[in-house]
Amino acid sequence: MRPLNTVFGELTRGCRQCLLGTKSVLFITGLCPLNCFYCPVDRDRFGRDVMFINDVPVKQYPDDIIRELDRAGSNGLAISGGDPIVVVDRVVDLVRILKDLYGQKFHIHMYTHALNLSEEAVRKLAGSGIDEVRIHAINPTQLSNKLGLIRILKDSGITLGLEVPALPRFEDNILRVAEVLINNGLIGFININELDVSPANINNLVRMDYVPGPDGSVVGSLDVGVKLASEVRRRWPWINVNVCSSRSKDLAQIGARLFRISLRSSAGGEFIIDDGTVREG
């Protein structure tokens, strides 16, 4: 059986929290001006300004978010989308609220596509107190005129990394993206995710001659991720690289979080199995 994660170097704090189940996940908006062929976001979310915390709909902001963080006993939050940078004012507001409520050690990271970076949004984010930003780009042309903006985030003290899907046949482009960011001293880590198949992207993936596997990921994607990670470490041995499998998300990250929630909420006469499911004793 393959490992859930293949790590070269050290995991970032955000990744460690996810694997331990101590970080909740906020889908802060479905808005994104891009239409990446591999985007797995469900069509009932993509393009809509909706929020979900651990897949629970957020109807009352920020109360529902805080309530779920407390229920899960989380000590951190991952902010995804869509692209959170599209609603940067909401991100900044939420970071302030959560840091005031839980303290500065409450770790918050978010994802954004390089193409969506603007000077106004970046300057707001740079002063927000967010801990970590993961930049997405699969082609060096997507970094055109963006390095100065990424530098603003870096100089503000935010930990920066590159996060990409393991796309077969895009290995050279992804390595060139890494080269640009690393040679400019902008990132300290790279996360490479096994490419998930979903109803939203399956037709696009098949048109690209990718083969959906029985485990819900693209056949060969994980191997591509490990090869990419190995090459990154060969060229830049000081860069931390994590290859995250689909099983890691399902079993480790979500499973560990559900296990923690069940531990905190189970009643007498109930017992919790490894996947976090509660059963009657």
MINUDREN-36092 format. One record per residue (C-alpha): residue number from 0; x, y, z. Coordinates in Angstrom, 1 decimal. Layout:
<pts>
num,u,v,w
NUM,X,Y,Z
...
</pts>
This chain:
<pts>
num,u,v,w
0,0.0,0.0,0.0
1,1.3,3.4,-0.9
2,2.0,6.0,1.8
3,-0.6,8.7,2.4
4,2.0,11.4,2.0
5,5.5,11.5,0.6
6,7.5,14.2,2.3
7,11.0,15.5,1.4
8,12.2,17.7,4.2
9,9.6,19.0,6.7
10,5.9,19.5,6.6
11,4.6,23.1,6.9
12,2.6,23.8,10.1
13,-0.5,24.0,8.0
14,0.0,20.5,6.6
15,0.9,19.1,10.0
16,-2.4,20.5,11.4
17,-4.4,19.1,8.6
18,-2.9,15.6,9.0
19,-3.6,15.7,12.7
20,-7.2,16.8,12.1
21,-6.7,20.0,14.1
22,-7.4,22.3,11.2
23,-10.8,23.1,9.8
24,-11.4,23.9,6.2
25,-13.4,26.9,5.1
26,-14.7,27.2,1.5
27,-15.0,31.0,1.7
28,-16.4,31.6,-1.8
29,-17.1,29.8,-5.1
30,-16.2,32.9,-7.0
31,-13.2,32.6,-9.4
32,-12.7,34.3,-12.8
33,-10.7,31.4,-14.1
34,-11.9,28.1,-15.5
35,-9.0,25.6,-15.0
36,-9.7,22.3,-16.8
37,-8.7,20.3,-13.7
38,-10.8,22.2,-11.1
39,-12.7,19.7,-9.0
40,-15.1,22.2,-7.3
41,-18.7,21.1,-7.6
42,-20.8,23.1,-10.0
43,-23.3,23.9,-7.3
44,-20.5,25.8,-5.6
45,-18.3,27.1,-8.4
46,-19.2,30.6,-9.5
47,-21.5,31.2,-6.5
48,-20.6,33.3,-3.5
49,-21.4,30.6,-0.9
50,-19.5,29.5,2.2
51,-19.0,26.1,3.8
52,-17.0,25.2,7.0
53,-16.1,21.5,7.1
54,-18.8,21.1,4.4
55,-21.4,22.6,6.7
56,-23.2,25.6,5.0
57,-22.4,29.0,6.6
58,-25.6,30.9,6.8
59,-24.6,33.3,9.6
60,-21.2,34.9,9.2
61,-19.0,34.7,11.3
62,-21.1,32.9,13.9
63,-21.4,29.6,12.1
64,-17.7,29.5,11.4
65,-16.8,30.1,15.0
66,-19.4,27.5,16.2
67,-17.9,24.8,13.9
68,-14.3,25.7,14.9
69,-15.3,25.2,18.5
70,-17.2,22.0,17.8
71,-14.1,20.6,16.0
72,-11.7,21.8,18.6
73,-9.6,23.3,15.8
74,-6.4,25.3,16.3
75,-6.2,26.5,12.7
76,-8.1,27.2,9.6
77,-7.5,26.5,5.9
78,-9.3,28.9,3.5
79,-10.1,27.7,0.0
80,-12.5,28.4,-2.8
81,-13.1,29.3,-5.7
82,-10.3,31.8,-5.0
83,-10.3,33.5,-1.6
84,-8.5,36.5,-3.1
85,-11.7,37.5,-4.9
86,-13.2,38.2,-1.5
87,-10.1,39.5,0.1
88,-12.0,41.9,2.4
89,-13.9,38.9,3.9
90,-10.6,37.0,4.3
91,-9.0,40.0,6.1
92,-12.0,40.5,8.3
93,-12.1,36.8,9.3
94,-8.4,36.6,10.0
95,-8.8,39.6,12.4
96,-11.8,38.1,14.1
97,-10.2,34.6,14.6
98,-6.8,36.0,15.7
99,-8.6,38.2,18.3
100,-10.8,35.3,19.5
101,-8.3,32.5,19.5
102,-4.9,34.3,19.7
103,-2.0,34.9,17.3
104,-1.0,31.2,17.4
105,-4.2,30.2,15.7
106,-2.8,29.2,12.3
107,-4.5,30.4,9.1
108,-3.5,29.6,5.6
109,-5.2,30.2,2.2
110,-4.9,29.3,-1.4
111,-4.9,31.6,-4.4
112,-4.1,31.5,-8.1
113,-1.2,33.7,-9.3
114,-3.4,35.0,-12.1
115,-5.9,36.5,-9.6
116,-3.3,38.5,-7.7
117,-3.8,42.3,-7.8
118,-1.8,45.0,-6.0
119,-4.9,46.2,-4.0
120,-5.8,42.7,-2.9
121,-2.2,41.7,-2.1
122,-1.6,44.8,0.0
123,-4.7,44.1,2.0
124,-3.7,40.5,2.5
125,-0.1,41.4,3.5
126,-1.4,43.5,6.4
127,-4.0,41.0,7.5
128,-2.0,38.8,9.9
129,-2.6,35.6,7.8
130,0.2,33.1,8.4
131,0.6,31.2,5.1
132,-0.4,31.7,1.5
133,-0.1,28.9,-1.1
134,0.3,30.2,-4.6
135,-1.1,28.2,-7.5
136,0.4,28.3,-11.0
137,1.1,25.5,-13.5
138,2.9,27.5,-16.2
139,5.6,30.2,-15.8
140,3.6,32.5,-18.1
141,1.0,32.7,-15.3
142,3.7,34.4,-13.1
143,4.1,37.2,-15.7
144,4.0,40.6,-13.8
145,3.1,38.8,-10.6
146,6.5,38.4,-8.9
147,6.5,41.9,-7.5
148,3.1,41.2,-5.9
149,4.3,37.9,-4.5
150,7.3,39.7,-3.1
151,5.0,42.1,-1.2
152,3.5,39.0,0.6
153,6.9,37.6,1.3
154,8.3,40.8,2.7
155,5.3,41.1,5.0
156,6.4,37.9,6.8
157,3.8,35.6,5.4
158,5.1,32.0,4.7
159,4.8,31.3,1.0
160,4.7,28.1,-1.0
161,3.6,26.7,-4.3
162,0.7,24.3,-4.4
163,-0.1,22.5,-7.6
164,-1.9,19.3,-8.8
165,0.2,16.5,-10.1
166,-0.7,16.9,-13.7
167,0.7,14.3,-16.1
168,2.5,15.9,-19.1
169,2.8,19.2,-17.3
170,5.9,18.3,-15.3
171,8.3,20.5,-17.2
172,6.0,23.5,-16.9
173,5.5,23.0,-13.2
174,9.3,22.7,-12.6
175,9.8,26.0,-14.5
176,7.2,27.6,-12.2
177,9.1,26.3,-9.2
178,12.4,27.5,-10.7
179,11.2,31.0,-11.1
180,9.7,31.2,-7.6
181,12.7,29.6,-5.9
182,15.4,31.5,-7.8
183,13.6,34.7,-6.8
184,13.6,33.6,-3.1
185,9.9,33.7,-2.9
186,8.9,30.2,-1.6
187,10.1,27.8,1.0
188,7.9,24.8,0.3
189,5.9,23.0,-2.5
190,2.8,21.0,-2.1
191,1.9,18.6,-4.9
192,-1.6,17.1,-4.8
193,-2.7,13.9,-6.5
194,-5.2,15.0,-9.1
195,-8.8,14.3,-8.0
196,-11.6,13.3,-10.3
197,-15.0,14.9,-9.7
198,-18.3,15.3,-11.6
199,-17.1,18.9,-12.3
200,-13.8,18.0,-14.1
201,-14.2,14.4,-15.3
202,-15.2,15.3,-18.9
203,-12.3,17.7,-19.2
204,-9.9,15.2,-17.8
205,-11.1,12.5,-20.2
206,-10.7,14.9,-23.1
207,-7.1,15.4,-22.0
208,-6.7,11.6,-22.2
209,-6.4,11.3,-18.5
210,-7.8,8.0,-17.1
211,-10.0,8.2,-14.0
212,-9.0,5.6,-11.5
213,-11.1,3.5,-9.1
214,-10.0,5.5,-6.1
215,-11.3,8.8,-7.5
216,-8.0,10.1,-8.8
217,-6.2,10.2,-12.2
218,-4.2,7.1,-12.9
219,-0.5,7.9,-12.8
220,-1.0,11.3,-11.1
221,0.6,10.2,-7.8
222,3.6,8.8,-9.6
223,4.0,12.1,-11.4
224,3.8,13.9,-8.0
225,6.6,11.8,-6.5
226,8.8,12.2,-9.5
227,8.3,16.0,-9.5
228,9.1,16.1,-5.8
229,12.2,14.1,-6.3
230,13.4,16.4,-9.0
231,12.7,19.5,-7.0
232,14.8,18.2,-4.1
233,17.6,17.2,-6.5
234,17.7,20.7,-7.9
235,16.9,22.7,-4.7
236,17.6,20.5,-1.7
237,16.6,23.2,0.8
238,13.0,23.3,-0.5
239,10.5,21.2,1.5
240,8.2,19.2,-0.7
241,5.0,17.3,0.3
242,3.2,15.0,-2.1
243,-0.4,14.6,-0.8
244,-2.5,11.7,-2.0
245,-6.2,11.6,-2.4
246,-6.3,8.9,0.3
247,-4.5,11.3,2.7
248,-7.3,13.9,2.3
249,-10.0,11.3,2.8
250,-8.5,9.1,5.5
251,-6.0,11.3,7.4
252,-7.2,14.8,7.1
253,-11.0,14.4,7.1
254,-10.9,11.2,9.1
255,-8.7,12.7,11.8
256,-10.9,15.7,12.1
257,-14.1,13.6,12.3
258,-12.5,11.5,15.0
259,-11.7,14.6,17.0
260,-15.2,15.9,16.6
261,-16.7,12.5,17.7
262,-14.4,12.4,20.7
263,-15.7,15.8,21.8
264,-19.3,15.1,21.2
265,-20.0,11.4,21.8
266,-22.3,10.5,24.6
267,-22.2,7.7,27.1
268,-22.6,4.3,25.7
269,-21.2,5.3,22.3
270,-17.8,4.3,20.9
271,-15.8,5.8,18.1
272,-14.2,3.7,15.3
273,-11.0,4.8,13.4
274,-12.8,6.7,10.7
275,-14.6,8.9,13.3
276,-17.9,7.2,13.0
277,-19.8,7.0,16.3
278,-21.6,3.7,17.1
279,-23.8,2.6,19.9
280,-22.0,0.5,22.5
</pts>
